[in-house]
Amino acid sequence: MKYIIGLGKTGVSVVRYFLEHQIPFIAWDDTPVLQEKVQLMGGAIVAPSQAPWHAVEELILSPGIPTTFPTPHVAVQLAKKYHIPYVGDVEYWYKRTQYSGYRYVGVTGTNGKSTTHAIIDYVLNALNLPHFSGGNSGVPVLDAPKLASGAVINLEMSSYQLDILDQMTFDAGVILNITPDHLDRHGNMENYILSKITQITRVKPGGLKVVGVDCPGGKEAYDSLTASGQTDIIPISATQVVEKGIYTVGNQVISTENDGNTVLGLIPDSLPGAHNAQNVMAAMLVCRHLEIDVSEFFRVLPSYPGLAHRQERVLDTPKALFINDSKATNADATLPALKTYLNVYWIVGGIAKDEGVVPLLPYLEYVEKIFLIGESAERFQAELKSVSPLVLKMDTLDNAMNFIAKELDQADHKVTVLLSPACASQDQFQNFEHRGRVFTEIVQQQFGSK
């Protein structure tokens, strides 16, 4: 009998799969409404303290279930006590598909993995190549259709998912960057880097290994891997020339893999900033490894529409460009936007991460005014007290947008209105998607006809 722990989107997909395939299971989640949902589906809810552990052969954990830090979930503690293995849905699915002839791609990184994953998916779609894209975002793997041998399995992998792999290997692995995040789950930065590194150490012999080296964590991962004998890694950088790798100058993607510098293609203007350059380089290398001609990749790339809530261009008027970057839930995720746009009206705030906005203080040269929202407003006001842009405490997104509307009526130059909160959203919104949708709706209603 299987025991499913965690009944969010991933856990419910496991429930559906087990019901469809008549696999005996019990399930648990600490949230009553999720318990009820699974009961209505026909699943049995059993608390860890009441579970028949003698009959449990394997735990299937949702990625949000802690296995080490800050404290292992009680079900994990009991599984260890009774020597019962635990895996995630990705590992469980892999064990059932590993002989199907699929080609497995894993993309990880603190920031940017969703965009890189989406670019790969877009190119595969455009070229009508059989594939499935899912994992950390989008469709859970157990909802994937059955595909023909040779199909590409394009997975976005979080550190949580990597931590509960067992036997899975990849044909291609990408680490975009590693910056401080989720340290409560990993204990410290060293453990977090070790978790991310497994995306590379799990690549099959002859597979593709890509590591971004523009941040200290990524460079540390690259150095550690190469020192351990992983000498076939391709480094990528949007800030410097790299040997035997890929880098960018302006919008040119340049290879130093062979003698000299070879321009492979151009990054379209619709993907601005160093972060997007990194995403494009990684996606290009994956597609090339999948035997897609580089020229075909760059032919398709300009029509890629981008992901919602990730520097999404909501509206462009003579007065202002409105950017929805609601997915930026920490300072590192906000930094690329602050480096990309000019004359910025920056809307920031919510549930603050430990670092707050302090890491962003050196990068405000393009910011004209800062509008503080959410429960972090007073804290951020104190952290920003010495900066030159005008700081205004607005409390809510509605207040900020109403104030900005009046400002734009008097503005003598075009500005960028940037929602890039550097915070979680649940103080005033359901999630970052809800926050981004509200921003988009306000923009369209207040400024769409101007």
C-alpha positions in Angstrom: 0.0 0.0 0.0 1.2 3.5 -0.8 0.9 6.5 1.5 0.5 9.9 -0.1 1.6 12.8 2.1 0.5 16.3 0.9 -2.6 16.9 -1.1 -2.0 20.0 -3.1 -1.8 20.0 -6.9 0.9 17.3 -6.9 -0.7 15.1 -4.3 -4.1 15.2 -6.0 -2.5 14.1 -9.2 -1.0 11.1 -7.4 -4.5 10.3 -6.0 -6.0 10.5 -9.5 -3.3 8.2 -10.9 -3.6 5.6 -8.1 -7.4 5.6 -8.4 -7.2 5.2 -12.2 -4.7 2.3 -12.0 -6.3 0.7 -8.9 -3.3 1.1 -6.8 -4.1 0.7 -3.0 -3.3 3.8 -1.0 -4.1 6.0 1.9 -3.5 9.8 2.1 -2.9 12.6 4.5 -2.7 16.4 4.5 -2.8 18.7 7.6 -5.4 20.9 5.8 -9.0 19.8 6.4 -10.3 21.2 3.1 -7.8 19.1 1.2 -8.7 16.1 3.2 -12.3 16.5 2.2 -11.5 17.0 -1.5 -9.6 13.7 -1.6 -12.4 11.9 0.3 -14.9 13.1 -2.3 -12.6 11.6 -5.0 -12.8 8.3 -3.2 -9.5 8.3 -1.2 -9.1 7.3 2.4 -7.6 9.9 4.8 -5.5 8.4 7.5 -3.3 10.5 10.0 0.3 9.4 10.4 -0.4 8.5 14.0 -3.2 6.1 12.9 -1.5 4.7 9.8 -1.0 0.9 9.4 2.8 1.3 9.0 3.3 -2.5 8.7 1.3 -2.4 5.5 2.9 0.8 4.0 5.5 0.0 1.3 6.3 3.5 0.1 5.6 7.1 0.9 4.8 9.5 -2.0 5.7 13.0 -0.8 4.6 16.3 -2.2 7.5 18.7 -2.7 6.4 20.9 0.1 6.8 18.2 2.7 10.0 18.7 4.7 12.3 15.7 5.1 15.1 17.3 7.1 14.9 21.1 7.9 13.4 22.8 9.8 11.9 19.5 11.1 11.0 16.4 9.2 7.2 15.9 8.8 5.9 13.4 11.3 5.1 11.0 8.4 8.7 11.2 7.3 10.0 10.6 10.8 7.8 7.5 11.1 8.8 6.2 7.7 12.5 6.5 8.7 11.7 4.6 12.0 10.1 1.8 10.1 12.6 1.8 7.2 10.0 2.7 4.6 11.4 4.5 1.5 9.9 7.9 0.4 10.0 9.5 -3.1 8.2 12.3 -4.9 5.9 12.0 -7.9 8.7 12.6 -10.4 10.7 9.7 -9.1 7.6 7.5 -8.9 6.7 8.3 -12.5 10.3 7.9 -13.8 10.5 4.3 -12.4 7.4 3.5 -14.6 8.6 5.3 -17.8 12.4 4.9 -17.7 12.3 2.1 -20.3 9.9 4.0 -22.7 12.7 5.6 -24.7 12.0 9.1 -23.4 14.6 11.8 -23.3 14.5 13.5 -19.9 15.4 17.2 -19.5 15.7 18.8 -16.1 15.9 22.6 -15.6 16.6 24.1 -12.2 17.7 27.4 -10.6 16.6 29.8 -8.0 15.2 32.1 -10.6 14.4 31.8 -14.3 13.7 28.1 -14.5 10.1 28.6 -15.5 11.0 30.8 -18.4 13.8 28.5 -19.6 11.5 25.6 -19.3 8.8 27.5 -21.2 11.1 28.5 -24.0 12.1 24.9 -24.5 8.4 23.9 -24.6 7.6 26.7 -27.0 10.3 25.6 -29.5 9.3 21.9 -29.3 5.7 22.9 -29.9 6.6 25.1 -32.8 8.5 22.3 -34.5 5.8 19.7 -33.8 8.2 17.5 -31.8 6.5 15.0 -29.4 7.1 16.1 -25.8 5.6 16.7 -22.4 6.4 19.7 -20.3 5.6 19.9 -16.6 7.1 19.3 -13.1 7.4 22.1 -10.7 5.1 24.4 -12.7 2.3 23.4 -15.0 1.1 19.9 -15.3 2.2 17.3 -12.7 4.1 14.4 -14.3 1.5 11.7 -13.3 -1.0 13.6 -15.5 1.3 13.2 -18.6 0.0 11.3 -21.6 1.7 8.2 -22.9 4.1 9.2 -25.6 6.1 7.4 -28.3 9.7 6.4 -27.8 12.0 9.4 -28.4 9.6 11.9 -26.9 11.1 14.7 -24.8 10.2 15.0 -21.1 10.9 18.6 -20.3 10.8 19.1 -16.5 11.2 22.1 -14.4 12.8 20.9 -11.2 12.7 22.6 -7.8 15.3 21.8 -5.1 12.5 20.2 -3.1 11.9 17.8 -6.0 15.6 17.1 -6.5 15.9 16.2 -2.9 13.5 13.3 -3.1 14.8 11.7 -6.2 16.3 8.2 -5.9 17.2 6.5 -9.2 16.2 9.1 -11.8 18.8 10.2 -14.4 18.5 12.9 -17.1 19.7 13.3 -20.7 20.2 17.0 -20.1 20.5 19.0 -16.9 20.6 22.8 -16.4 21.4 24.9 -13.4 20.7 28.6 -14.2 21.7 30.2 -11.0 21.8 29.6 -7.2 21.0 32.5 -4.9 19.8 32.4 -1.2 16.3 31.0 -1.0 14.4 28.3 0.8 17.2 28.2 3.4 14.7 27.2 6.1 14.2 23.9 4.1 17.9 23.3 3.5 19.5 24.6 6.7 22.1 26.7 5.0 23.4 27.9 1.6 25.9 25.0 1.3 23.1 22.4 1.6 21.0 24.4 -0.9 23.9 24.3 -3.5 24.4 20.6 -2.9 20.7 20.1 -3.6 20.9 22.0 -6.9 24.1 20.2 -7.9 22.2 16.9 -8.2 20.6 18.2 -11.3 24.0 17.8 -12.9 25.3 14.7 -11.2 22.2 12.8 -12.3 22.9 13.5 -16.0 23.7 10.3 -17.9 27.1 9.8 -19.5 27.3 11.8 -22.7 24.4 14.0 -21.7 24.2 17.7 -21.6 25.3 19.6 -18.5 24.8 23.4 -18.3 25.6 25.7 -15.4 25.2 29.5 -15.1 28.2 31.1 -13.6 27.1 34.7 -13.2 26.2 34.5 -9.5 28.4 33.3 -6.6 26.3 30.2 -5.9 26.3 29.2 -9.6 30.1 29.7 -9.8 30.6 27.7 -6.6 28.5 24.9 -8.0 30.5 24.9 -11.3 33.8 25.0 -9.5 32.8 22.1 -7.2 31.5 20.0 -10.0 34.5 20.5 -12.3 36.9 19.8 -9.3 35.1 16.5 -8.8 35.8 15.4 -12.3 32.7 16.8 -14.1 34.8 18.3 -16.9 32.2 18.3 -19.6 30.0 21.1 -18.2 29.2 24.0 -20.5 29.3 27.3 -18.5 27.0 30.1 -19.6 27.3 33.8 -18.8 25.5 37.0 -19.6 28.2 39.1 -18.0 31.6 37.7 -19.0 33.5 35.7 -21.6 33.7 32.1 -20.6 36.0 29.4 -21.9 34.5 26.4 -23.6 31.1 27.8 -23.1 28.4 30.3 -24.2 28.2 34.0 -23.4 26.4 37.1 -24.6 27.5 40.5 -25.8 24.5 42.8 -26.3 22.0 40.6 -28.0 24.5 38.2 -29.6 24.8 34.7 -28.3 28.5 33.6 -28.7 30.1 30.2 -28.4 33.7 29.6 -27.3 33.2 25.8 -27.4 35.6 25.5 -30.3 38.5 27.7 -31.4 37.5 31.4 -31.5 34.2 33.1 -30.9 31.3 32.0 -33.0 28.0 34.0 -33.1 25.2 31.5 -32.9 22.2 33.9 -33.0 20.5 37.0 -31.7 18.3 37.4 -28.7 15.1 39.3 -29.6 14.2 42.6 -28.0 11.1 40.9 -26.4 13.5 39.1 -24.0 15.4 42.0 -22.4 18.0 41.8 -19.7 20.8 39.5 -18.6 18.4 37.1 -16.9 16.7 36.4 -20.2 20.0 36.1 -22.0 20.8 33.3 -19.5 17.4 31.7 -20.1 17.9 31.8 -23.9 21.4 30.3 -23.8 20.3 27.4 -21.6 17.2 26.7 -23.7 19.3 26.9 -26.9 21.8 24.4 -25.6 19.0 22.0 -24.5 17.4 22.2 -27.9 20.7 21.7 -29.7 21.3 18.6 -27.6 17.9 17.4 -28.7 19.1 17.7 -32.3 17.3 20.9 -33.1 19.4 23.1 -35.5 20.5 26.3 -33.7 19.3 28.3 -36.7 15.8 26.8 -36.2 15.9 27.7 -32.6 16.6 31.4 -33.3 14.1 31.4 -36.1 11.3 30.4 -33.7 12.5 32.4 -30.6 11.2 35.9 -31.6 7.6 34.7 -31.5 7.9 33.4 -27.9 5.2 35.3 -26.0 6.7 35.1 -22.5 5.2 33.9 -19.3 2.5 35.7 -17.3 3.7 37.6 -14.2 7.4 37.4 -15.2 8.2 40.9 -16.6 5.0 40.6 -18.6 4.3 43.6 -20.7 0.7 44.5 -19.8 0.3 47.8 -21.6 2.4 50.3 -23.5 1.0 53.8 -23.8 2.6 57.2 -24.7 2.8 57.9 -20.9 3.9 54.6 -19.4 5.0 51.0 -20.0 3.3 48.7 -17.4 5.2 45.6 -16.4 3.7 42.8 -14.3 6.6 41.0 -12.5 4.5 39.6 -9.7 6.4 36.3 -9.8 9.4 38.2 -8.2 8.9 37.1 -4.6 12.4 37.8 -3.4 15.0 40.5 -3.9 17.1 38.4 -6.3 14.0 37.8 -8.5 13.3 41.6 -8.6 16.9 42.6 -9.4 16.7 41.8 -13.2 13.8 44.1 -13.7 15.4 47.0 -11.8 18.4 46.5 -14.2 16.3 46.4 -17.3 13.9 49.4 -17.4 14.3 53.2 -17.2 12.4 55.9 -15.4 10.8 53.3 -13.0 7.9 53.7 -10.7 8.5 50.6 -8.6 5.7 49.0 -6.7 7.1 46.8 -4.0 6.0 45.0 -0.8 4.0 42.1 0.7 5.3 39.4 3.0 9.0 40.2 3.2 11.7 37.6 3.0 14.6 37.7 5.5 16.8 39.9 3.3 14.0 42.4 2.6 15.0 45.0 0.0 18.5 45.7 1.4 20.3 43.7 -1.4 18.6 46.0 -4.0 19.8 49.3 -2.6 22.8 49.6 -4.9 20.5 49.0 -8.0 18.1 51.9 -7.8 19.7 54.2 -10.4 16.8 53.8 -12.8 14.1 54.2 -10.2 12.3 57.5 -9.9 9.7 56.7 -7.3 9.0 53.8 -4.9 5.5 52.8 -3.9 5.2 50.6 -0.8 2.3 48.1 -0.4 1.5 45.2 2.0 2.5 44.3 5.5 6.2 45.0 4.7 5.5 48.7 4.0 6.9 50.1 7.3 9.9 47.8 7.3 10.8 48.7 3.7 10.3 52.4 4.5 13.0 52.1 7.1 15.3 50.1 4.8 14.9 52.7 2.0 15.3 55.8 4.2 18.6 56.7 2.7 17.9 56.2 -1.0 17.4 59.1 -3.5 14.1 58.0 -5.1 11.0 59.3 -3.5 9.5 56.6 -1.2 5.7 56.7 -0.8 3.8 54.4 1.6 0.6 53.3 -0.2 -0.4 50.2 1.8 -2.5 48.7 -1.0 -2.0 48.1 -4.8 -5.3 50.0 -5.5 -4.0 53.1 -3.6 -0.6 52.9 -5.4 -2.3 52.7 -8.9 -4.7 55.5 -8.1 -1.8 57.7 -7.0 0.3 56.7 -10.1 -2.7 57.7 -12.4 -2.6 61.2 -11.0 1.2 61.3 -11.4 1.0 60.3 -15.0 -1.4 63.0 -15.8 1.3 65.5 -14.8 4.4 63.6 -16.1 6.6 65.2 -18.8 8.3 62.0 -19.8 7.5 58.3 -20.2 7.9 56.0 -17.2 7.9 52.3 -16.5 5.3 51.3 -13.9 6.9 48.1 -12.5 5.1 45.7 -10.2 8.0 43.6 -8.9 7.2 43.1 -5.2 10.3 41.2 -3.9 7.8 39.6 -1.5 5.3 36.8 -1.1 1.7 37.8 -1.7 -0.5 36.1 0.8 -1.0 39.2 3.0 -3.4 40.8 0.5 -3.7 38.2 -2.3 -4.3 34.5 -2.8 -0.9 34.0 -4.5 1.5 35.8 -6.9 -0.8 35.0 -9.8 -3.8 36.6 -8.2 -1.6 39.7 -7.4 -0.5 39.9 -11.0 -4.1 39.5 -12.3 -5.3 42.3 -10.1 -2.5 44.6 -11.3 -3.3 43.7 -14.9 -7.0 44.4 -14.4 -6.3 47.8 -12.8 -4.0 48.7 -15.7 -6.5 47.8 -18.4 -9.4 49.5 -16.6 -7.5 52.8 -15.7 -5.1 53.2 -18.6 -6.3 50.9 -21.4 -8.4 53.7 -23.1 -5.9 56.5 -22.6 
